[in-house]
Amino acid sequence: MNATVAVILALAVGTYAFRLVGPVLHGRVTVPPRVQELASAGAVVLLVALLATGALTESGGFAGWARPAGVLAGAALAWRRAPFVVVVLGAAATTALLRLAGVA
């Protein structure tokens, strides 16, 4: 067994163990409401950070103004509860039109 297969198996076992912990400890461990709130807030912060880095950077530098404007348009459509297809097409169209107009 080479090292790559061993690492893949270790990751598979670890992933399965994490998935198994939830059902096994469901009735035995109670998480305080404050910890639940912090975990929810932490998840939102991580998603916003991922969105910001994906929207604002490209190859280690600023991505230009068209991409963040498209993301902002998509966010506005999502906020107004538009269907997912409309959100994606609106964001893509905004970015494409701005790039067509010469905005980098």
N, C-alpha and C positions, 0 to 999 in steps of 0.2 A: 504494500500500500504506500503510495507516494504522499508527499506532504499536502498536495492540493486536495486529494480525496479525503485525507484526515481532517483538513480544515473545513471542507464542505460538510462532512459528517458531524463535526463538532458544532457548526452553526445550525445544522438541521436539528440536532438534539436540543440545543439551547433554545431555538425557536419553539419547538414542541413543548419544552418545559415551561416557557413563558405563557404559552396558550393554555397549558394544563393548570397553572397556578390559580387562575380566575375561578373556574368551577370548583376546584378542590377547596379553596379557602373562602368560598362565597359566604357561608353561614358562620364561619369561625372568627373572622376579622371584621371589625367595624371601623370604617374610616370616618373621622370627625368631619362635620359639614365644612369647617374652615379649610381643611385639607382638600376636600372636593372642589371648593371654590377656587383655591389656588391652582389646582391641577387644571381646571377648566380655563382659567385665565392664562396659565402657562402655555396651554395648547394654542390658544388664540394668538398669543405673542409670537410663538414659533411660526405659525402660519403666516402672520403679517411680515415677519422677518424674511421668510422664504419668498413671499410675494415681492417685497421691496428689492431684494437682491436680484430676483429674476427680472423685474421690471426696469431696474435702473442701471444694471451693469451688463457689460458684454466684453469678454476677453480682458477682464481686470480694469476696465475703464467705464466711463459714462456711456450709456447706450444711445444717447440722443433724446430729443424731446418727443418724438413720435410714439415711441413705445410706452413711456409713462402716460401719455395722453390717451392711448388706446386702452391701457389698463384702467385708467380713471373712468373712461366711458363705459367699459365693461362693468366696473364696480357700481356705477350709477344705475345701469340697467338692472343689475342684480339686486340692488337696493330697492328698486321699484318693482321687484318680483317678476321681471320679464322671464319668459321661458329660456332655458339654457342655450338653445340654438340661437336665439335672438341676442343673448349676451355675447356669445362667442363671435357671431357675425358682426355685431355692432363694434366690438373691440377691434376686430381685424379690419373692418372697413375704415374705422377712424384712423388706425395706424397707416393703412395703405394710402388713404387720401392725403394725409399729412406728408407722407414720404413722396407721393406724386407731386405735391405742391412744393417740394424742395426742403421741407423741414427734416432735418437729420434725425 
